[in-house]
Structure formats: C-alpha cells, structure tokens
Amino acid sequence: MSKLLRNILVMLLLLTVITGVLYPLAVTGVAQLLFPKQANGSLVEKDGKAVGSSLIGQSFTEPKYFWGRPSATTPMANNGASSTPSNTGPTNPALVDAVKQRIDALHTADPGNTAPVPVDLVTASGSGLDPEITPAAAQYQVARVARVRGLKEADVQKLVTEATAGRQLGVLGEPRVNVLQINLALDALQKR
C-alpha cells in the first residue's frame, strides 16, 4: 500500500510540474517570442500610455466620437472581466425596450439623421465586448461626428475608409471598423 501511495504522489508531483509549470512557461515563452503584441493584450497606446485594447470594445458616449456596439456586460459597459451575452431573444420585451432606448439615444445625438439605424449600433454582440462596428454603422455616424467636431464630412469619411479593415484572407469575416482606433485617429486629426 505504501508503494502504491508513493507512486501516486510521485505521479501527482510530476504531472503538476509538467502541466502546471513547464507547459505554461513554454507556451508563454513561445507566445512572447512569436506574438509579443497579442500575448500582451493587443494594447493600443497613445502618447506612450495604454488607452485600451484593440480586442475589447471601449465605451464612447460623447457625440464627438464614433459609438461602438452596446455592451451586455454589467455592472459597467464593456467590462472585460464579465464577458457575457445578454441572453435576450428577439421576442423578449427587455431586448425590444433596450433597442428602442438605444435608437432614441442615437436620434437624440443626431436628430437630423433619418437614415435607418444599423443593427450593430443597437444590439450587443455575443461576447458583449465587440471592439468593431460595420462600415455601415460608422457611415451612419459620420455627419454627427463631423458636425460636433467642426470637421468636413469628407475628412471624417476618409478616416472611415482608411480605418475599414477588409475580410481576413479575403474571404473570412466581414469588413469592420475598430472604434477605439478610429476615435484615436479623430483626436489626432483634430489636433493637426
């Protein structure tokens, strides 16, 4: 019995060292060597200071900025520690009410905009942390952002065009605009 117990403890210790220490260190080392930006959170810096991640949506509510997808995370918007969908379906009155409130907020921020509101501006993504919007959602906001900032619509439209990323490998996903990066580009444009 004592030999069996000793063998069990030796295997437990050996597997703990392999799977709990050596493997994580090896994976972390390879990630840091081959993909350092991604391994460290894909942080976006401004003036040498991290202002967010290109992988996690930021909450922008001022009319001078492009707004991202609403977040289903609570208690605060775009809380990376609680990535979760809202679990409300299309027939749920709570979702219908939330969408109506979001549409009203968009109309309040830009009362002259009569275009149909793109769905990604009023519904949360599956993770609740989506950092990107569709080009249509960015286009919907161009006039408001230009007007509030005192910029020409053509200049803001040019930023949207430049910030639009295409499909990965030409076929995967949809074209998209990273909200944090376009808002940082807007701030830089206005400083010039």
C-alpha positions as a Markdown table, in Angstrom:
| # | Residue | x | y | z |
|---|---|---|---|---|
| 1 | Met | 0.0 | 0.0 | 0.0 |
| 2 | Ser | 2.8 | 2.5 | 0.9 |
| 3 | Lys | 4.5 | 1.8 | -2.5 |
| 4 | Leu | 1.2 | 2.5 | -4.3 |
| 5 | Leu | 0.7 | 5.7 | -2.3 |
| 6 | Arg | 4.3 | 6.8 | -3.1 |
| 7 | Asn | 3.8 | 6.1 | -6.8 |
| 8 | Ile | 0.6 | 8.1 | -6.8 |
| 9 | Leu | 2.3 | 11.1 | -5.0 |
| 10 | Val | 5.3 | 11.0 | -7.4 |
| 11 | Met | 3.0 | 11.0 | -10.4 |
| 12 | Leu | 0.9 | 13.8 | -8.9 |
| 13 | Leu | 4.0 | 15.9 | -8.3 |
| 14 | Leu | 5.5 | 15.1 | -11.8 |
| 15 | Leu | 2.2 | 15.9 | -13.6 |
| 16 | Thr | 1.8 | 19.1 | -11.6 |
| 17 | Val | 5.2 | 20.3 | -12.5 |
| 18 | Ile | 4.7 | 19.4 | -16.2 |
| 19 | Thr | 1.2 | 20.7 | -16.7 |
| 20 | Gly | 1.2 | 23.4 | -14.1 |
| 21 | Val | 4.7 | 24.9 | -14.5 |
| 22 | Leu | 6.6 | 23.7 | -17.5 |
| 23 | Tyr | 3.8 | 23.7 | -20.1 |
| 24 | Pro | 2.5 | 27.2 | -19.2 |
| 25 | Leu | 6.1 | 28.6 | -19.2 |
| 26 | Ala | 6.8 | 27.1 | -22.6 |
| 27 | Val | 3.5 | 28.4 | -24.1 |
| 28 | Thr | 4.1 | 31.9 | -22.6 |
| 29 | Gly | 7.6 | 31.9 | -23.9 |
| 30 | Val | 6.7 | 30.9 | -27.4 |
| 31 | Ala | 3.8 | 33.5 | -27.4 |
| 32 | Gln | 6.1 | 36.3 | -26.2 |
| 33 | Leu | 8.7 | 35.3 | -28.8 |
| 34 | Leu | 6.5 | 34.9 | -31.8 |
| 35 | Phe | 3.4 | 37.2 | -31.0 |
| 36 | Pro | 4.5 | 39.7 | -28.3 |
| 37 | Lys | 1.8 | 42.3 | -29.1 |
| 38 | Gln | -1.0 | 39.7 | -29.0 |
| 39 | Ala | 0.4 | 37.9 | -26.0 |
| 40 | Asn | 0.4 | 41.2 | -24.0 |
| 41 | Gly | -3.3 | 42.0 | -24.8 |
| 42 | Ser | -3.1 | 43.9 | -28.1 |
| 43 | Leu | -2.8 | 47.1 | -26.3 |
| 44 | Val | -3.3 | 50.4 | -28.1 |
| 45 | Glu | -1.1 | 53.2 | -26.9 |
| 46 | Lys | -1.4 | 57.0 | -27.1 |
| 47 | Asp | 1.5 | 59.2 | -26.0 |
| 48 | Gly | 3.2 | 56.2 | -24.6 |
| 49 | Lys | 0.3 | 55.2 | -22.3 |
| 50 | Ala | -2.1 | 52.3 | -22.9 |
| 51 | Val | -5.6 | 53.6 | -23.6 |
| 52 | Gly | -7.3 | 50.2 | -24.3 |
| 53 | Ser | -7.1 | 47.1 | -26.3 |
| 54 | Ser | -7.9 | 46.6 | -30.0 |
| 55 | Leu | -9.7 | 43.4 | -29.0 |
| 56 | Ile | -12.1 | 44.7 | -26.3 |
| 57 | Gly | -14.7 | 47.3 | -27.0 |
| 58 | Gln | -14.5 | 50.7 | -25.3 |
| 59 | Ser | -17.5 | 52.7 | -24.2 |
| 60 | Phe | -17.8 | 56.0 | -26.1 |
| 61 | Thr | -20.9 | 58.1 | -25.4 |
| 62 | Glu | -19.9 | 61.6 | -26.4 |
| 63 | Pro | -21.3 | 62.8 | -29.7 |
| 64 | Lys | -17.9 | 63.8 | -30.9 |
| 65 | Tyr | -16.8 | 60.1 | -31.0 |
| 66 | Phe | -18.0 | 57.1 | -33.0 |
| 67 | Trp | -20.0 | 54.8 | -30.8 |
| 68 | Gly | -19.4 | 51.1 | -30.7 |
| 69 | Arg | -21.8 | 48.2 | -30.2 |
| 70 | Pro | -23.7 | 48.3 | -26.9 |
| 71 | Ser | -22.3 | 46.0 | -24.3 |
| 72 | Ala | -24.3 | 43.4 | -22.4 |
| 73 | Thr | -21.8 | 43.2 | -19.6 |
| 74 | Thr | -22.6 | 44.6 | -16.2 |
| 75 | Pro | -22.3 | 46.5 | -14.0 |
| 76 | Met | -20.2 | 48.7 | -16.3 |
| 77 | Ala | -20.2 | 48.9 | -20.0 |
| 78 | Asn | -17.5 | 46.8 | -21.8 |
| 79 | Asn | -16.4 | 45.1 | -18.7 |
| 80 | Gly | -13.8 | 42.5 | -19.9 |
| 81 | Ala | -14.0 | 40.6 | -16.6 |
| 82 | Ser | -17.6 | 39.6 | -17.3 |
| 83 | Ser | -17.8 | 38.8 | -20.9 |
| 84 | Thr | -21.3 | 37.5 | -21.4 |
| 85 | Pro | -24.2 | 37.8 | -23.9 |
| 86 | Ser | -27.5 | 39.3 | -22.6 |
| 87 | Asn | -29.4 | 36.0 | -23.4 |
| 88 | Thr | -32.4 | 38.0 | -24.5 |
| 89 | Gly | -34.0 | 36.7 | -27.7 |
| 90 | Pro | -35.8 | 38.7 | -30.4 |
| 91 | Thr | -39.2 | 38.2 | -28.7 |
| 92 | Asn | -38.1 | 39.3 | -25.3 |
| 93 | Pro | -39.7 | 42.6 | -24.3 |
| 94 | Ala | -36.5 | 43.6 | -22.4 |
| 95 | Leu | -34.5 | 43.4 | -25.7 |
| 96 | Val | -37.2 | 45.3 | -27.6 |
| 97 | Asp | -37.1 | 48.1 | -24.9 |
| 98 | Ala | -33.3 | 48.2 | -24.9 |
| 99 | Val | -33.2 | 48.6 | -28.7 |
| 100 | Lys | -35.8 | 51.4 | -28.6 |
| 101 | Gln | -33.8 | 53.2 | -25.9 |
| 102 | Arg | -30.6 | 52.9 | -28.0 |
| 103 | Ile | -32.4 | 54.1 | -31.1 |
| 104 | Asp | -33.7 | 57.1 | -29.1 |
| 105 | Ala | -30.2 | 57.9 | -27.9 |
| 106 | Leu | -28.9 | 57.8 | -31.4 |
| 107 | His | -31.7 | 60.1 | -32.6 |
| 108 | Thr | -31.2 | 62.5 | -29.7 |
| 109 | Ala | -27.4 | 62.8 | -30.5 |
| 110 | Asp | -28.2 | 63.3 | -34.2 |
| 111 | Pro | -31.8 | 64.5 | -34.7 |
| 112 | Gly | -31.3 | 65.3 | -38.4 |
| 113 | Asn | -30.2 | 61.8 | -39.3 |
| 114 | Thr | -33.2 | 60.0 | -40.8 |
| 115 | Ala | -31.2 | 57.0 | -42.2 |
| 116 | Pro | -32.1 | 53.5 | -40.9 |
| 117 | Val | -30.1 | 52.7 | -37.8 |
| 118 | Pro | -27.7 | 49.8 | -38.4 |
| 119 | Val | -28.5 | 46.9 | -36.2 |
| 120 | Asp | -25.0 | 46.6 | -34.7 |
| 121 | Leu | -25.5 | 50.1 | -33.1 |
| 122 | Val | -28.5 | 48.9 | -31.1 |
| 123 | Thr | -27.8 | 45.2 | -30.3 |
| 124 | Ala | -24.9 | 43.7 | -28.3 |
| 125 | Ser | -22.6 | 41.1 | -29.7 |
| 126 | Gly | -22.3 | 37.6 | -28.5 |
| 127 | Ser | -19.4 | 38.4 | -26.2 |
| 128 | Gly | -20.7 | 41.8 | -25.2 |
| 129 | Leu | -17.2 | 43.2 | -25.8 |
| 130 | Asp | -17.1 | 43.7 | -29.6 |
| 131 | Pro | -14.5 | 46.3 | -30.5 |
| 132 | Glu | -15.6 | 46.8 | -34.0 |
| 133 | Ile | -18.6 | 48.0 | -35.9 |
| 134 | Thr | -19.7 | 47.6 | -39.6 |
| 135 | Pro | -18.7 | 50.2 | -42.1 |
| 136 | Ala | -22.5 | 51.0 | -42.4 |
| 137 | Ala | -22.6 | 51.8 | -38.6 |
| 138 | Ala | -19.6 | 54.1 | -39.0 |
| 139 | Gln | -21.1 | 55.7 | -42.0 |
| 140 | Tyr | -24.3 | 56.3 | -40.1 |
| 141 | Gln | -22.3 | 58.4 | -37.6 |
| 142 | Val | -20.1 | 60.4 | -40.0 |
| 143 | Ala | -22.3 | 63.5 | -40.2 |
| 144 | Arg | -22.8 | 63.8 | -36.4 |
| 145 | Val | -19.1 | 63.4 | -35.7 |
| 146 | Ala | -18.1 | 65.9 | -38.3 |
| 147 | Arg | -20.7 | 68.4 | -37.2 |
| 148 | Val | -19.8 | 68.2 | -33.5 |
| 149 | Arg | -16.1 | 68.4 | -34.1 |
| 150 | Gly | -16.4 | 71.1 | -36.7 |
| 151 | Leu | -14.7 | 69.0 | -39.4 |
| 152 | Lys | -15.6 | 68.4 | -43.0 |
| 153 | Glu | -17.7 | 65.3 | -43.6 |
| 154 | Ala | -15.3 | 64.4 | -46.4 |
| 155 | Asp | -12.4 | 64.3 | -43.9 |
| 156 | Val | -14.3 | 62.1 | -41.5 |
| 157 | Gln | -15.4 | 59.9 | -44.3 |
| 158 | Lys | -11.8 | 59.5 | -45.4 |
| 159 | Leu | -10.9 | 58.3 | -41.9 |
| 160 | Val | -13.7 | 55.7 | -42.0 |
| 161 | Thr | -12.4 | 54.5 | -45.4 |
| 162 | Glu | -8.9 | 54.2 | -44.1 |
| 163 | Ala | -10.0 | 52.5 | -40.8 |
| 164 | Thr | -12.1 | 49.9 | -42.6 |
| 165 | Ala | -10.4 | 46.5 | -42.4 |
| 166 | Gly | -11.4 | 44.0 | -45.1 |
| 167 | Arg | -12.1 | 40.3 | -44.8 |
| 168 | Gln | -9.3 | 38.2 | -43.4 |
| 169 | Leu | -7.5 | 36.3 | -46.1 |
| 170 | Gly | -10.0 | 37.9 | -48.5 |
| 171 | Val | -12.9 | 35.6 | -47.5 |
| 172 | Leu | -13.2 | 35.3 | -43.7 |
| 173 | Gly | -15.5 | 37.6 | -41.7 |
| 174 | Glu | -16.9 | 40.9 | -42.8 |
| 175 | Pro | -15.4 | 44.4 | -43.3 |
| 176 | Arg | -15.1 | 46.2 | -40.0 |
| 177 | Val | -14.0 | 49.4 | -38.3 |
| 178 | Asn | -12.2 | 49.3 | -34.9 |
| 179 | Val | -14.0 | 52.0 | -32.8 |
| 180 | Leu | -11.1 | 52.8 | -30.5 |
| 181 | Gln | -8.6 | 53.2 | -33.3 |
| 182 | Ile | -10.9 | 55.5 | -35.4 |
| 183 | Asn | -11.6 | 57.6 | -32.4 |
| 184 | Leu | -7.9 | 58.0 | -31.7 |
| 185 | Ala | -7.4 | 58.9 | -35.4 |
| 186 | Leu | -10.2 | 61.5 | -35.0 |
| 187 | Asp | -8.4 | 63.1 | -32.0 |
| 188 | Ala | -5.1 | 63.2 | -33.9 |
| 189 | Leu | -6.8 | 64.7 | -36.9 |
| 190 | Gln | -8.4 | 67.5 | -34.8 |
| 191 | Lys | -5.0 | 68.3 | -33.2 |
| 192 | Arg | -3.5 | 69.0 | -36.6 |
